[in-house]
Amino acid sequence: MEEKNEKIVLLKLFISTLYLSTFTFGGGYVIVTLMKKKFVDEYHWIEENEMLDLVAIAQSSPGAIAVNGAIVVGYKLAGAAGIFVAILGTVLPPFVILSVISIFYNAFRNNWLISQLLEGMQAGVGAVIASVTVDMGMPIIKEKDSLSLVIMVGAFIAACVFSINVVYIVITCGIIGVIRILLSKRRSGK
């Protein structure tokens, strides 16, 4: 019985990542956002806080965030088989689409309609990223944890105002998180 459930999870995982990767334009942050909606909000396979942790891991790991997101979600849901299925579902659509586009590149390169289509899609991608940012930031605001709020605002200012590389921001926030956990363990141990 459990093997049947695992196969259903793997099938849903593959179809979900395949669908998301096929119809999501705008890069890894958009697909991770939609993964959150699918796996947290729709399927209830992952808790929202855990999804935030998985996104942090995906973002801080080298490589494409969409693939990293698929890896951590796939592993969480079904171990090594989940990783394989999620990667396949995430990588297959862009591979096919880019292969077809590369064949017809010269025809697409100067097409006015295609360039207008892509320009319009940029606005939609911006809206999706803003929506996800608000959705993922609200739990931090609702917790009313002042340090988390300071970290969130500080990271935003560092990235948007001072144009500090996101890698440095993620590393700094990770270090702050480790220090925070160590201090809380030390306090509870006394």
C-alpha atoms as a printed R data frame, in Angstrom:
    type eleno elety resid chain resno      x      y       z
1   ATOM     1    CA   MET     A     1  0.000  0.000   0.000
2   ATOM     2    CA   GLU     A     2  2.808  2.426   0.875
3   ATOM     3    CA   GLU     A     3  4.551  1.722  -2.461
4   ATOM     4    CA   LYS     A     4  1.373  2.770  -4.281
5   ATOM     5    CA   ASN     A     5  1.243  6.045  -2.308
6   ATOM     6    CA   GLU     A     6  4.902  6.721  -3.104
7   ATOM     7    CA   LYS     A     7  4.232  6.168  -6.817
8   ATOM     8    CA   ILE     A     8  1.279  8.575  -6.647
9   ATOM     9    CA   VAL     A     9  3.439 11.190  -4.911
10  ATOM    10    CA   LEU     A    10  6.196 10.719  -7.504
11  ATOM    11    CA   LEU     A    11  3.700 11.003 -10.363
12  ATOM    12    CA   LYS     A    12  2.126 14.155  -8.885
13  ATOM    13    CA   LEU     A    13  5.597 15.570  -8.216
14  ATOM    14    CA   PHE     A    14  6.674 14.931 -11.806
15  ATOM    15    CA   ILE     A    15  3.491 16.338 -13.348
16  ATOM    16    CA   SER     A    16  3.587 19.378 -11.061
17  ATOM    17    CA   THR     A    17  7.222 20.242 -11.730
18  ATOM    18    CA   LEU     A    18  6.772 19.541 -15.452
19  ATOM    19    CA   TYR     A    19  3.725 21.809 -15.603
20  ATOM    20    CA   LEU     A    20  5.325 24.566 -13.532
21  ATOM    21    CA   SER     A    21  8.531 24.476 -15.550
22  ATOM    22    CA   THR     A    22  6.655 24.442 -18.874
23  ATOM    23    CA   PHE     A    23  4.387 27.396 -18.194
24  ATOM    24    CA   THR     A    24  6.534 29.534 -15.890
25  ATOM    25    CA   PHE     A    25  8.527 32.343 -17.410
26  ATOM    26    CA   GLY     A    26 10.839 34.621 -15.487
27  ATOM    27    CA   GLY     A    27 13.401 32.432 -13.830
28  ATOM    28    CA   GLY     A    28 13.850 30.419 -10.687
29  ATOM    29    CA   TYR     A    29 12.236 32.788  -8.207
30  ATOM    30    CA   VAL     A    30  8.955 32.580 -10.075
31  ATOM    31    CA   ILE     A    31  8.967 28.774 -10.210
32  ATOM    32    CA   VAL     A    32  9.912 28.500  -6.528
33  ATOM    33    CA   THR     A    33  6.983 30.769  -5.724
34  ATOM    34    CA   LEU     A    34  4.636 28.600  -7.727
35  ATOM    35    CA   MET     A    35  6.104 25.482  -6.098
36  ATOM    36    CA   LYS     A    36  5.129 27.003  -2.767
37  ATOM    37    CA   LYS     A    37  1.567 27.524  -3.987
38  ATOM    38    CA   LYS     A    38  1.383 23.978  -5.345
39  ATOM    39    CA   PHE     A    39  3.093 21.996  -2.573
40  ATOM    40    CA   VAL     A    40  2.161 24.126   0.460
41  ATOM    41    CA   ASP     A    41 -1.187 25.675  -0.394
42  ATOM    42    CA   GLU     A    42 -2.725 23.094  -2.738
43  ATOM    43    CA   TYR     A    43 -1.284 19.676  -1.800
44  ATOM    44    CA   HIS     A    44 -0.364 20.502   1.835
45  ATOM    45    CA   TRP     A    45  2.711 18.308   1.542
46  ATOM    46    CA   ILE     A    46  5.028 20.906   3.072
47  ATOM    47    CA   GLU     A    47  4.482 23.460   5.839
48  ATOM    48    CA   GLU     A    48  4.974 27.126   4.942
49  ATOM    49    CA   ASN     A    49  7.904 27.644   7.344
50  ATOM    50    CA   GLU     A    50  9.569 24.529   5.999
51  ATOM    51    CA   MET     A    51  9.104 25.808   2.434
52  ATOM    52    CA   LEU     A    52 10.871 29.027   3.443
53  ATOM    53    CA   ASP     A    53 13.755 26.926   4.744
54  ATOM    54    CA   LEU     A    54 13.850 24.880   1.529
55  ATOM    55    CA   VAL     A    55 13.883 28.069  -0.564
56  ATOM    56    CA   ALA     A    56 16.757 29.408   1.559
57  ATOM    57    CA   ILE     A    57 18.697 26.196   0.956
58  ATOM    58    CA   ALA     A    58 17.929 26.308  -2.775
59  ATOM    59    CA   GLN     A    59 18.966 29.944  -3.024
60  ATOM    60    CA   SER     A    60 22.202 29.521  -1.103
61  ATOM    61    CA   SER     A    61 23.311 26.467  -3.087
62  ATOM    62    CA   PRO     A    62 25.261 26.820  -6.323
63  ATOM    63    CA   GLY     A    63 23.315 26.346  -9.529
64  ATOM    64    CA   ALA     A    64 19.942 27.345 -10.919
65  ATOM    65    CA   ILE     A    65 17.430 28.110  -8.189
66  ATOM    66    CA   ALA     A    66 14.613 26.312 -10.043
67  ATOM    67    CA   VAL     A    67 16.614 23.078 -10.134
68  ATOM    68    CA   ASN     A    68 17.828 23.541  -6.553
69  ATOM    69    CA   GLY     A    69 14.231 24.147  -5.464
70  ATOM    70    CA   ALA     A    70 13.144 20.988  -7.248
71  ATOM    71    CA   ILE     A    71 15.945 19.028  -5.579
72  ATOM    72    CA   VAL     A    72 15.093 20.090  -2.029
73  ATOM    73    CA   VAL     A    73 11.339 19.678  -2.521
74  ATOM    74    CA   GLY     A    74 11.813 16.313  -4.269
75  ATOM    75    CA   TYR     A    75 14.093 15.075  -1.490
76  ATOM    76    CA   LYS     A    76 11.691 16.233   1.204
77  ATOM    77    CA   LEU     A    77  8.766 14.459  -0.431
78  ATOM    78    CA   ALA     A    78 10.282 11.227  -1.723
79  ATOM    79    CA   GLY     A    79 14.013 10.992  -1.063
80  ATOM    80    CA   ALA     A    80 16.386 10.150  -3.918
81  ATOM    81    CA   ALA     A    81 13.563  9.100  -6.249
82  ATOM    82    CA   GLY     A    82 11.875 12.438  -5.585
83  ATOM    83    CA   ILE     A    83 15.070 14.288  -6.489
84  ATOM    84    CA   PHE     A    84 15.330 12.453  -9.803
85  ATOM    85    CA   VAL     A    85 11.654 12.937 -10.697
86  ATOM    86    CA   ALA     A    86 11.604 16.620  -9.692
87  ATOM    87    CA   ILE     A    87 14.798 17.399 -11.621
88  ATOM    88    CA   LEU     A    88 13.490 15.605 -14.699
89  ATOM    89    CA   GLY     A    89 10.189 17.475 -14.529
90  ATOM    90    CA   THR     A    90 11.961 20.814 -14.038
91  ATOM    91    CA   VAL     A    91 14.704 20.446 -16.651
92  ATOM    92    CA   LEU     A    92 12.817 18.720 -19.471
93  ATOM    93    CA   PRO     A    93 10.571 21.636 -20.601
94  ATOM    94    CA   PRO     A    94 13.311 24.301 -20.854
95  ATOM    95    CA   PHE     A    95 15.556 21.792 -22.600
96  ATOM    96    CA   VAL     A    96 12.923 21.071 -25.263
97  ATOM    97    CA   ILE     A    97 11.833 24.715 -25.612
98  ATOM    98    CA   LEU     A    98 15.400 26.022 -25.914
99  ATOM    99    CA   SER     A    99 16.278 23.284 -28.398
100 ATOM   100    CA   VAL     A   100 13.372 24.317 -30.627
101 ATOM   101    CA   ILE     A   101 14.133 28.037 -30.242
102 ATOM   102    CA   SER     A   102 17.796 27.500 -31.092
103 ATOM   103    CA   ILE     A   103 16.780 25.837 -34.350
104 ATOM   104    CA   PHE     A   104 14.653 28.840 -35.331
105 ATOM   105    CA   TYR     A   105 16.779 31.515 -33.632
106 ATOM   106    CA   ASN     A   106 17.352 33.653 -36.712
107 ATOM   107    CA   ALA     A   107 13.625 33.790 -37.445
108 ATOM   108    CA   PHE     A   108 12.791 34.756 -33.824
109 ATOM   109    CA   ARG     A   109 15.661 37.208 -33.331
110 ATOM   110    CA   ASN     A   110 14.188 40.096 -35.290
111 ATOM   111    CA   ASN     A   111 10.474 39.309 -34.972
112 ATOM   112    CA   TRP     A   112  8.595 42.350 -33.607
113 ATOM   113    CA   LEU     A   113  5.717 40.260 -32.241
114 ATOM   114    CA   ILE     A   114  8.023 37.955 -30.291
115 ATOM   115    CA   SER     A   115  9.937 40.890 -28.790
116 ATOM   116    CA   GLN     A   116  6.663 42.546 -27.702
117 ATOM   117    CA   LEU     A   117  5.438 39.268 -26.232
118 ATOM   118    CA   LEU     A   118  8.605 38.883 -24.177
119 ATOM   119    CA   GLU     A   119  8.441 42.501 -23.019
120 ATOM   120    CA   GLY     A   120  4.862 42.005 -21.801
121 ATOM   121    CA   MET     A   121  5.873 38.834 -19.992
122 ATOM   122    CA   GLN     A   122  8.503 40.796 -18.031
123 ATOM   123    CA   ALA     A   123  5.765 42.889 -16.408
124 ATOM   124    CA   GLY     A   124  3.846 39.760 -15.430
125 ATOM   125    CA   VAL     A   125  6.960 38.184 -13.957
126 ATOM   126    CA   GLY     A   126  7.585 41.283 -11.845
127 ATOM   127    CA   ALA     A   127  4.043 41.099 -10.480
128 ATOM   128    CA   VAL     A   128  4.386 37.404  -9.623
129 ATOM   129    CA   ILE     A   129  7.691 37.988  -7.809
130 ATOM   130    CA   ALA     A   130  6.172 40.897  -5.849
131 ATOM   131    CA   SER     A   131  3.185 38.744  -4.901
132 ATOM   132    CA   VAL     A   132  5.396 35.920  -3.686
133 ATOM   133    CA   THR     A   133  7.572 38.318  -1.724
134 ATOM   134    CA   VAL     A   134  4.523 39.637   0.112
135 ATOM   135    CA   ASP     A   135  3.150 36.098   0.676
136 ATOM   136    CA   MET     A   136  6.429 34.811   2.081
137 ATOM   137    CA   GLY     A   137  7.154 37.947   4.129
138 ATOM   138    CA   MET     A   138  3.751 38.110   5.863
139 ATOM   139    CA   PRO     A   139  4.409 35.194   8.269
140 ATOM   140    CA   ILE     A   140  7.597 36.939   9.432
141 ATOM   141    CA   ILE     A   141  5.674 40.161  10.042
142 ATOM   142    CA   LYS     A   142  2.839 38.312  11.825
143 ATOM   143    CA   GLU     A   143  5.324 36.563  14.161
144 ATOM   144    CA   LYS     A   144  6.382 39.995  15.406
145 ATOM   145    CA   ASP     A   145  9.914 38.725  15.945
146 ATOM   146    CA   SER     A   146 11.932 41.934  15.913
147 ATOM   147    CA   LEU     A   147 15.234 40.313  14.894
148 ATOM   148    CA   SER     A   148 13.601 38.585  11.908
149 ATOM   149    CA   LEU     A   149 12.008 41.872  10.872
150 ATOM   150    CA   VAL     A   150 15.353 43.676  11.146
151 ATOM   151    CA   ILE     A   151 17.033 40.952   9.072
152 ATOM   152    CA   MET     A   152 14.290 41.097   6.427
153 ATOM   153    CA   VAL     A   153 14.376 44.912   6.154
154 ATOM   154    CA   GLY     A   154 18.174 44.957   6.267
155 ATOM   155    CA   ALA     A   155 18.421 42.372   3.483
156 ATOM   156    CA   PHE     A   156 15.970 44.373   1.372
157 ATOM   157    CA   ILE     A   157 17.899 47.621   1.877
158 ATOM   158    CA   ALA     A   158 21.234 45.905   1.234
159 ATOM   159    CA   ALA     A   159 19.977 44.449  -2.061
160 ATOM   160    CA   CYS     A   160 17.770 47.256  -3.374
161 ATOM   161    CA   VAL     A   161 19.442 50.411  -2.059
162 ATOM   162    CA   PHE     A   162 23.108 49.473  -1.820
163 ATOM   163    CA   SER     A   163 23.100 46.836  -4.636
164 ATOM   164    CA   ILE     A   164 25.014 44.345  -2.505
165 ATOM   165    CA   ASN     A   165 25.352 40.965  -4.171
166 ATOM   166    CA   VAL     A   166 22.609 38.586  -3.023
167 ATOM   167    CA   VAL     A   167 25.184 35.874  -2.296
168 ATOM   168    CA   TYR     A   168 26.741 38.027   0.426
169 ATOM   169    CA   ILE     A   169 23.320 38.843   1.844
170 ATOM   170    CA   VAL     A   170 22.328 35.156   2.004
171 ATOM   171    CA   ILE     A   171 25.642 34.185   3.625
172 ATOM   172    CA   THR     A   172 25.328 36.994   6.185
173 ATOM   173    CA   CYS     A   173 21.726 36.050   7.002
174 ATOM   174    CA   GLY     A   174 22.766 32.404   7.335
175 ATOM   175    CA   ILE     A   175 25.528 33.331   9.766
176 ATOM   176    CA   ILE     A   176 23.110 35.481  11.773
177 ATOM   177    CA   GLY     A   177 20.684 32.538  11.877
178 ATOM   178    CA   VAL     A   178 23.380 30.138  13.116
179 ATOM   179    CA   ILE     A   179 24.500 32.584  15.793
180 ATOM   180    CA   ARG     A   180 20.885 33.113  16.832
181 ATOM   181    CA   ILE     A   181 20.272 29.366  17.197
182 ATOM   182    CA   LEU     A   182 23.511 28.845  19.127
183 ATOM   183    CA   LEU     A   183 22.658 31.692  21.508
184 ATOM   184    CA   SER     A   184 19.120 30.390  22.069
185 ATOM   185    CA   LYS     A   185 20.476 26.881  22.788
186 ATOM   186    CA   ARG     A   186 23.007 28.331  25.192
187 ATOM   187    CA   ARG     A   187 20.298 30.316  27.024
188 ATOM   188    CA   SER     A   188 17.954 27.324  27.249
189 ATOM   189    CA   GLY     A   189 20.809 25.110  28.481
190 ATOM   190    CA   LYS     A   190 21.476 27.389  31.489
